[in-house]
Every structure is written in C-alpha cells, then in structure tokens.
C-alpha cells in the first residue's frame, strides 16, 4: 500500500484530530452517492473510498499500537460471529465489556444489530446513525441504512424523515414486522439470516 499518510494528505506529525478531519473530508468528497448520475465516476469513487478507508485504518492501528488494535479487531470479529450464530446475549455482553472510550463506529453498528434483534427499533436506528456519522465512507453501514429504508418504504414510510412518530408510545403489528425485516436485513449484511423465508 502507498504511504497511508500521503493518501489522506497529512504529515506523519499530524494530530489524531487532523487525521480524522482529513479522513472525513475525503469520505464526503468520494462518497459514491455524490456521483449517482454518473456510474463510471461512482465506480472510481468507490475504489478511492476503499483506498481512503484502508489508509485511515492503517494509521489508526499504527497509532494505537498494532497489538492493541489487532485485539479490538479480533473482538469485533468474534462479536460478528456471535451475531451471525444468533448468540445475541453473548454478543450483547461482549459489547458491554468494551470501555466507552474504545467504542468505535463498528461497536455502534454491531450494537444496532443486537438492539434490532431485541426489537428496540428506535435505539437500533440511533446506533446505526451514529456508526454512519463516525465513518461516513463505510459502505457496510450505509448499505444497512439504505436497505432498512428500502424495506420500510414498502410499508409507506422510512425511518429517516418518515411519516410516523415512533415516540408516541406503543407499536402496531406493522412496526413489529418492519423491525423483524430490518433485523433480517442487517443479519444478511453480516452473512447470516434471521428470517429464512424473507
């Protein structure tokens, strides 16, 4: 890989905040949605975004120390395995053991999957939104969000800017079905299948 600092356009002396700001600026610039009208440019932007994500991950691992960063990555991989195997209590317990200061975008994404499985749609969507805000260029999070909205749109609404206020208390059978569909969708993003008939 080319020097990750060069890819982000920062020096090796840059602060963590400067690096994060550079990453976010590039993520906004190369987000494929910006090129929806031009498929060729969208494809190039997707490739560039992959390169930017890899560079940012490499710098983050380097600055946190290879072993520590590797341990966190392994922990998240184990939690994904638990979620795919529908061992949600174990996944929830593992997520809760991660200190607040170490909770990455991946933590919020995985937490959203666990919450969705438990039927806490609002909380799950807040966690997914947090993951998307922390890593706007992460296509896995964006696709989960998009798929959730596409499924919900079939019922005449979306979860972002939709017509229903979920804070009114109680929920209808349609809300429960939509929650299950979303949970299935998120599990499929991770290679699992919550509801095999959908």
C-alpha positions as CSV (number, residue, x, y, z in Angstrom):
1,X,0.0,0.0,0.0
2,X,1.1,3.6,-0.7
3,X,2.0,5.6,2.4
4,X,-1.3,6.0,4.2
5,X,-0.4,9.5,5.3
6,X,0.0,10.6,1.7
7,X,-3.3,9.1,0.8
8,X,-5.0,11.2,3.4
9,X,-2.9,14.2,2.5
10,X,-1.5,14.7,6.0
11,X,2.0,14.6,7.5
12,X,3.2,12.0,10.0
13,X,3.3,14.7,12.6
14,X,-0.4,15.4,12.2
15,X,-2.6,15.1,15.3
16,X,-5.3,12.5,15.6
17,X,-7.9,15.2,15.2
18,X,-6.2,16.4,12.0
19,X,-6.1,12.9,10.6
20,X,-9.8,12.3,11.4
21,X,-10.8,15.6,9.8
22,X,-8.8,14.7,6.7
23,X,-10.4,11.3,6.5
24,X,-13.9,12.8,7.0
25,X,-13.3,15.4,4.2
26,X,-12.2,12.7,1.8
27,X,-15.1,10.4,2.8
28,X,-17.5,13.3,1.9
29,X,-15.7,14.0,-1.3
30,X,-15.5,10.4,-2.6
31,X,-18.9,9.1,-1.3
32,X,-20.4,7.2,-4.2
33,X,-23.8,8.9,-3.6
34,X,-22.2,12.1,-4.9
35,X,-21.9,10.5,-8.3
36,X,-25.3,8.8,-8.6
37,X,-25.8,10.4,-12.0
38,X,-22.5,9.1,-13.4
39,X,-22.0,5.3,-12.8
40,X,-18.4,5.4,-14.1
41,X,-17.5,8.2,-11.6
42,X,-19.3,6.3,-8.9
43,X,-17.2,3.2,-9.5
44,X,-14.0,5.3,-9.4
45,X,-15.2,7.0,-6.2
46,X,-15.9,3.6,-4.6
47,X,-12.4,2.5,-5.4
48,X,-10.9,5.7,-4.0
49,X,-13.1,5.4,-0.9
50,X,-11.8,1.9,-0.3
51,X,-8.2,3.2,-0.5
52,X,-9.0,6.1,1.9
53,X,-10.7,3.6,4.4
54,X,-7.7,1.3,4.3
55,X,-5.3,4.2,4.8
56,X,-7.3,5.5,7.8
57,X,-7.5,2.0,9.3
58,X,-3.7,1.5,8.9
59,X,-2.9,4.9,10.6
60,X,-5.4,4.2,13.4
61,X,-3.8,0.7,14.0
62,X,-0.3,2.2,13.9
63,X,-1.2,4.9,16.4
64,X,-3.0,2.7,18.8
65,X,-0.2,0.1,18.7
66,X,-0.5,-3.0,16.5
67,X,-1.3,-5.5,19.2
68,X,-4.0,-3.4,20.9
69,X,-5.7,-2.5,17.6
70,X,-5.5,-6.1,16.4
71,X,-7.1,-7.3,19.7
72,X,-10.0,-4.9,19.2
73,X,-10.4,-6.1,15.6
74,X,-10.4,-9.7,16.8
75,X,-13.0,-8.8,19.5
76,X,-15.4,-7.3,16.9
77,X,-14.9,-10.3,14.6
78,X,-15.8,-12.6,17.4
79,X,-18.9,-10.5,18.2
80,X,-19.9,-10.6,14.5
81,X,-19.6,-14.4,14.6
82,X,-21.9,-14.5,17.7
83,X,-24.5,-12.3,16.0
84,X,-24.4,-14.5,12.8
85,X,-24.9,-17.5,15.1
86,X,-27.8,-15.7,16.8
87,X,-26.0,-15.8,20.1
88,X,-27.3,-12.3,20.9
89,X,-26.9,-12.5,24.7
90,X,-23.2,-13.3,24.3
91,X,-22.7,-10.6,21.7
92,X,-24.5,-8.0,23.9
93,X,-22.3,-9.0,26.9
94,X,-19.1,-8.7,24.8
95,X,-20.2,-5.3,23.5
96,X,-21.0,-4.0,27.0
97,X,-17.4,-5.0,28.2
98,X,-15.8,-2.6,25.7
99,X,-15.0,0.7,27.5
100,X,-16.8,3.8,26.4
101,X,-13.6,5.4,25.2
102,X,-12.9,2.4,22.9
103,X,-16.3,2.3,21.2
104,X,-15.7,2.7,17.5
105,X,-18.2,3.0,14.7
106,X,-18.1,-0.8,14.4
107,X,-19.2,-1.0,18.0
108,X,-22.2,1.2,17.3
109,X,-23.1,-0.9,14.1
110,X,-22.9,-4.2,16.0
111,X,-24.9,-2.7,18.9
112,X,-27.6,-1.7,16.4
113,X,-27.9,-5.3,15.2
114,X,-28.3,-6.6,18.7
115,X,-30.9,-3.9,19.6
116,X,-32.8,-4.6,16.4
117,X,-32.9,-8.3,17.2
118,X,-34.3,-7.4,20.6
119,X,-37.0,-5.3,18.9
120,X,-35.7,-1.9,20.0
121,X,-36.0,-0.3,16.6
122,X,-35.5,3.4,17.7
123,X,-32.4,2.6,19.7
124,X,-31.1,0.4,16.9
125,X,-31.5,3.1,14.3
126,X,-29.8,5.7,16.6
127,X,-26.8,3.4,16.9
128,X,-26.7,2.8,13.2
129,X,-26.9,6.5,12.5
130,X,-24.0,7.1,14.9
131,X,-21.9,4.5,13.1
132,X,-22.7,6.2,9.8
133,X,-21.8,9.6,11.2
134,X,-18.5,8.3,12.6
135,X,-17.5,6.7,9.4
136,X,-19.5,8.3,6.6
137,X,-17.5,6.4,3.9
138,X,-18.1,2.9,5.4
139,X,-20.3,1.2,2.7
140,X,-21.4,-1.6,5.0
141,X,-23.1,0.9,7.4
142,X,-24.5,2.9,4.5
143,X,-25.9,-0.2,2.8
144,X,-27.5,-1.4,6.0
145,X,-29.2,2.0,6.4
146,X,-30.3,2.1,2.8
147,X,-31.6,-1.5,2.9
148,X,-33.5,-0.7,6.1
149,X,-35.2,2.3,4.4
150,X,-36.0,0.4,1.2
151,X,-37.7,-2.4,3.2
152,X,-39.6,0.2,5.3
153,X,-40.6,2.2,2.2
154,X,-42.6,-0.8,1.1
155,X,-44.9,0.0,4.0
156,X,-45.3,3.7,3.1
157,X,-42.6,5.2,5.3
158,X,-38.9,5.4,6.1
159,X,-37.1,5.5,9.4
160,X,-35.2,8.7,8.4
161,X,-37.6,11.5,7.8
162,X,-40.6,9.2,7.6
163,X,-44.2,10.0,8.4
164,X,-44.6,8.0,11.7
165,X,-43.6,9.3,15.1
166,X,-42.3,6.3,17.0
167,X,-42.2,8.3,20.2
168,X,-46.0,8.3,20.6
169,X,-45.8,5.1,22.7
170,X,-46.8,1.6,21.8
171,X,-46.3,0.0,18.5
172,X,-48.5,-1.7,15.9
173,X,-48.1,-5.1,14.4
174,X,-46.7,-3.4,11.3
175,X,-44.0,-1.8,13.4
176,X,-43.1,-5.3,14.8
177,X,-42.9,-6.8,11.3
178,X,-40.8,-3.9,10.0
179,X,-38.4,-4.4,12.9
180,X,-38.0,-8.1,12.1
181,X,-37.5,-7.3,8.4
182,X,-34.8,-4.8,9.3
183,X,-33.1,-7.2,11.7
184,X,-33.1,-9.9,9.0
185,X,-31.6,-7.3,6.6
186,X,-28.8,-6.4,9.0
187,X,-28.1,-10.1,9.7
188,X,-27.9,-10.7,5.9
189,X,-25.3,-7.9,5.7
190,X,-23.2,-9.9,8.0
191,X,-23.7,-13.2,6.2
192,X,-26.4,-14.6,8.5
193,X,-30.1,-15.0,8.0
194,X,-32.6,-14.2,10.8
195,X,-35.7,-15.0,8.9
196,X,-35.0,-17.6,6.2
197,X,-38.3,-17.1,4.4
198,X,-37.8,-13.4,3.5
